[in-house]
């Protein structure tokens, strides 16, 4: 898996890099076919009271690219919610792959038995 972490108006420190890598281990544990990952961290200074921390991720898996974004007051909280959202999308994608491969096998005996009953 290729991992790219970049920051906008933010210096990506080793602590932030390690935190993101530790959180991504949970994703890889669920689905190991991750090809490429781009993490984008940003700080938006709207006013003094409203500082938004944004975290976005693009994950390229076999056949699909998943995009997730999260906004919070704290960067670590934004990363946490980002990984929770990504985890749900990865599990959904994994379930779709699993269901899709079994669907045609399940329908073959049903269609075959219905045709045999109609012919007889």
Backbone bond lengths (Angstrom), bond angles and torsions (degrees), N, CA, C in turn:
res aa  C-N    CA-C-N  psi(-1)  N-CA   C-N-CA  omega(-1)  CA-C   N-CA-C  phi
1 X - - - 1.441 - - 1.529 108.41 -
2 X 1.309 116.02 129.27 1.456 122.04 174.48 1.524 108.42 -90.38
3 X 1.308 117.36 130.28 1.453 122.53 -179.28 1.514 109.27 -121.85
4 X 1.339 116.33 125.74 1.455 122.75 177.12 1.521 107.69 -124.38
5 X 1.326 116.26 124.18 1.461 121.44 178.08 1.521 107.30 -119.14
6 X 1.337 116.13 123.31 1.462 119.94 179.55 1.519 109.56 -130.45
7 X 1.317 115.59 154.97 1.455 120.99 -178.97 1.506 111.74 -126.91
8 X 1.313 115.82 146.62 1.460 123.00 177.82 1.525 106.61 -119.99
9 X 1.326 117.77 118.42 1.465 123.74 -172.92 1.522 110.53 60.02
10 X 1.332 115.80 32.29 1.454 120.84 -174.91 1.520 108.74 -157.01
11 X 1.302 116.36 135.34 1.454 120.44 174.92 1.528 107.63 -91.82
12 X 1.315 116.29 126.01 1.464 121.05 -179.72 1.525 107.29 -81.90
13 X 1.322 115.41 106.28 1.461 121.40 -178.39 1.525 109.83 -83.84
14 X 1.312 117.24 163.07 1.476 119.34 176.29 1.532 112.95 -60.20
15 X 1.330 117.36 -31.66 1.459 120.25 178.56 1.531 111.06 -66.38
16 X 1.317 117.08 -42.41 1.467 120.67 178.20 1.525 109.71 -66.87
17 X 1.322 117.22 -41.99 1.468 121.43 179.31 1.533 110.62 -60.97
18 X 1.320 116.79 -44.10 1.467 120.81 179.64 1.526 110.95 -66.53
19 X 1.340 117.33 -38.53 1.465 121.41 178.99 1.525 110.80 -62.49
20 X 1.322 116.83 -44.24 1.468 120.77 179.03 1.528 110.55 -65.24
21 X 1.323 117.70 -41.89 1.464 120.91 179.78 1.523 111.49 -64.19
22 X 1.337 117.30 -39.46 1.466 120.37 177.55 1.521 111.22 -64.97
23 X 1.308 116.99 -38.69 1.467 120.62 179.04 1.529 111.28 -69.69
24 X 1.333 117.33 -34.00 1.462 120.70 179.68 1.530 112.36 -71.37
25 X 1.318 117.48 -20.96 1.464 119.85 177.26 1.528 111.27 -60.68
26 X 1.321 117.36 -34.56 1.465 121.47 178.04 1.525 110.44 -64.48
27 X 1.327 116.81 -38.71 1.459 121.00 179.37 1.527 110.01 -66.76
28 X 1.311 116.32 -44.15 1.467 120.55 -178.89 1.524 110.77 -67.16
29 X 1.324 117.24 -30.37 1.463 120.53 176.96 1.528 110.81 -63.70
30 X 1.344 117.42 -36.33 1.468 121.30 179.41 1.523 112.28 -77.95
31 X 1.322 116.49 -38.18 1.462 120.93 -172.42 1.522 108.12 -145.34
32 X 1.316 117.23 109.25 1.456 120.30 -172.66 1.529 113.87 -93.12
33 X 1.329 119.10 6.44 1.456 122.09 -178.75 1.525 112.13 -96.29
34 X 1.329 117.19 34.60 1.458 122.33 177.81 1.526 108.13 -81.49
35 X 1.336 116.09 126.26 1.455 121.30 -176.99 1.524 110.94 -93.07
36 X 1.330 116.40 -51.72 1.454 121.03 -172.23 1.523 109.25 -144.11
37 X 1.337 116.99 143.03 1.459 121.85 -179.18 1.522 109.27 -136.37
38 X 1.344 115.97 128.41 1.460 122.08 176.18 1.524 107.66 -120.92
39 X 1.331 117.22 119.47 1.459 122.71 178.21 1.523 107.15 -108.49
40 X 1.325 115.77 130.54 1.456 122.57 -178.51 1.524 108.24 -121.98
41 X 1.324 117.53 117.55 1.460 123.04 -179.84 1.521 108.68 -112.75
42 X 1.340 117.00 137.56 1.467 120.39 -176.91 1.517 110.78 -145.97
43 X 1.321 114.38 154.48 1.459 122.14 174.80 1.518 107.06 -120.37
44 X 1.334 116.39 124.18 1.463 121.44 176.54 1.517 108.35 -106.43
45 X 1.317 117.16 117.80 1.460 121.82 177.78 1.525 108.78 -97.00
46 X 1.305 116.88 89.91 1.460 119.95 178.58 1.523 109.82 -78.07
47 X 1.314 117.15 -60.04 1.462 122.91 172.48 1.518 106.63 -138.44
48 X 1.302 116.52 -179.52 1.467 119.12 179.74 1.523 111.08 -64.92
49 X 1.320 118.17 -36.98 1.459 120.95 -178.86 1.523 112.01 -77.69
50 X 1.324 116.43 -31.51 1.462 119.96 -174.53 1.519 110.67 -108.27
51 X 1.295 115.93 89.09 1.457 120.38 172.34 1.521 106.72 -107.02
52 X 1.312 115.95 118.29 1.458 120.56 -179.03 1.517 109.73 -104.09
53 X 1.299 114.85 136.46 1.451 121.70 175.31 1.526 106.93 -107.14
54 X 1.313 116.84 122.78 1.458 120.86 -178.71 1.514 109.85 -111.92
55 X 1.324 113.97 142.72 1.463 120.42 174.78 1.522 107.07 -134.29
56 X 1.316 115.95 130.48 1.461 121.97 178.23 1.514 108.21 -131.19
57 X 1.333 115.21 151.38 1.450 119.73 178.74 1.519 109.24 -143.68
58 X 1.316 115.34 139.42 1.462 123.28 171.76 1.520 106.76 -117.73
59 X 1.310 115.86 120.47 1.459 121.03 -179.25 1.520 107.68 -117.38
60 X 1.316 115.25 122.00 1.457 120.09 177.99 1.520 107.97 -99.21
61 X 1.333 114.73 116.57 1.460 121.52 175.52 1.520 107.07 -112.10
62 X 1.295 116.99 173.92 1.460 119.79 -177.41 1.528 109.82 -62.28
63 X 1.324 116.17 112.64 1.453 121.34 175.93 1.508 116.36 89.75
64 X 1.327 119.45 -2.67 1.458 119.77 -174.84 1.529 110.25 -158.26
65 X 1.333 116.20 152.59 1.451 122.29 173.04 1.516 108.33 -118.78
66 X 1.321 116.82 124.75 1.459 122.72 -179.59 1.522 108.94 -101.87
67 X 1.334 116.73 134.89 1.461 122.10 179.09 1.519 108.10 -124.11
68 X 1.332 115.88 131.07 1.460 121.70 179.12 1.518 107.99 -136.25
69 X 1.339 116.66 141.47 1.459 122.10 177.68 1.522 109.54 -132.97
70 X 1.329 115.56 149.73 1.451 121.09 -179.74 1.519 109.59 -147.79
71 X 1.338 116.44 145.04 1.456 122.15 179.45 1.525 108.18 -131.45
72 X 1.340 116.68 136.06 1.460 121.65 177.82 1.522 109.54 -154.86
73 X 1.321 116.49 172.84 1.457 121.56 177.51 1.526 111.21 -73.90
74 X 1.327 117.16 -31.74 1.459 123.25 -178.20 1.524 108.91 -112.51
75 X 1.323 117.51 140.19 1.462 121.42 -178.40 1.521 111.54 -65.05
76 X 1.310 117.13 -40.15 1.463 120.27 -179.96 1.532 111.34 -66.89
77 X 1.325 117.27 -35.73 1.464 120.93 175.79 1.530 110.18 -66.99
78 X 1.317 117.20 -38.59 1.466 121.00 177.64 1.520 110.35 -64.26
79 X 1.332 117.26 -40.27 1.461 120.64 178.29 1.526 110.45 -66.53
80 X 1.330 117.41 -40.11 1.464 120.83 178.76 1.524 111.81 -61.43
81 X 1.329 117.17 -48.27 1.468 119.41 179.68 1.519 111.07 -67.36
82 X 1.331 116.54 -33.84 1.458 121.09 176.64 1.522 110.57 -60.49
83 X 1.309 117.41 -46.58 1.462 121.33 -178.47 1.528 111.86 -69.13
84 X 1.336 117.00 -33.28 1.469 119.66 175.67 1.526 110.71 -64.72
85 X 1.330 116.46 -43.99 1.465 120.72 178.24 1.527 111.02 -64.92
86 X 1.310 116.26 -42.36 1.459 120.48 179.43 1.516 111.07 -65.31
87 X 1.312 117.20 -38.08 1.460 121.41 178.23 1.524 110.41 -60.62
88 X 1.336 116.71 -44.06 1.467 120.04 178.22 1.525 111.37 -63.31
89 X 1.336 117.28 -41.02 1.472 120.20 179.64 1.523 111.67 -67.38
90 X 1.328 116.96 -38.68 1.469 120.55 178.77 1.521 110.15 -65.25
91 X 1.331 117.10 -43.99 1.470 119.68 178.77 1.528 111.10 -64.41
92 X 1.331 116.79 -37.94 1.468 120.57 177.54 1.531 110.33 -65.28
93 X 1.318 117.15 -43.25 1.470 121.26 178.68 1.527 110.31 -63.86
94 X 1.303 116.71 -41.65 1.469 121.07 179.38 1.528 110.27 -63.76
95 X 1.319 116.66 -40.85 1.466 121.00 179.00 1.525 110.87 -66.77
96 X 1.332 117.88 -37.99 1.459 120.86 177.90 1.518 111.06 -64.93
97 X 1.324 116.74 -40.04 1.463 119.71 176.98 1.519 110.72 -63.96
98 X 1.293 116.60 -41.61 1.459 122.15 -178.51 1.526 110.60 -67.29
99 X 1.321 117.99 -46.33 1.464 122.04 -179.66 1.519 111.21 -66.58
100 X 1.308 117.42 -38.25 1.456 121.54 -176.61 1.522 111.36 -65.15
101 X 1.302 116.21 -39.23 1.460 118.70 -177.78 1.522 111.83 -72.43
102 X 1.306 118.50 -26.91 1.463 121.83 -178.98 1.521 113.27 -89.85
103 X 1.309 117.85 -18.17 1.455 121.00 -172.53 1.532 112.14 -60.50
104 X 1.293 118.63 -46.08 1.454 120.54 -176.52 1.528 110.96 -69.16
105 X 1.302 117.83 -34.17 1.459 120.77 179.18 1.516 110.25 -67.77
106 X 1.316 117.94 -39.05 1.469 121.42 179.89 1.527 111.04 -66.35
107 X 1.304 117.50 -35.65 1.470 120.39 -174.36 1.527 112.78 -81.80
108 X 1.298 118.85 -23.00 1.460 120.50 -177.86 1.528 113.25 -59.55
109 X 1.326 121.57 -50.67 1.468 120.15 -179.80 1.529 112.77 -64.94
110 X 1.330 117.63 -35.13 1.456 120.19 -179.88 1.531 110.42 -65.15
111 X 1.331 117.32 -46.95 1.453 121.13 -179.47 1.536 110.94 -66.06
112 X 1.309 116.27 -39.18 1.447 120.16 -179.78 1.530 112.22 -65.82
113 X 1.320 119.13 -40.78 1.456 122.40 -178.97 1.536 110.35 -71.48
114 X 1.339 118.23 -34.65 1.457 121.40 178.09 1.530 110.60 -67.18
115 X 1.322 117.66 -40.38 1.460 120.66 179.21 1.519 111.47 -67.40
116 X 1.333 116.04 -38.93 1.468 119.42 178.43 1.527 110.80 -64.49
117 X 1.316 117.52 -37.04 1.468 120.48 179.50 1.521 110.90 -71.00
118 X 1.331 117.80 -34.10 1.468 120.73 179.97 1.536 110.56 -71.97
119 X 1.319 118.84 -34.39 1.453 122.34 -179.43 1.529 110.24 -71.66
120 X 1.312 117.87 -38.68 1.460 122.49 -176.48 1.477 110.72 -76.53
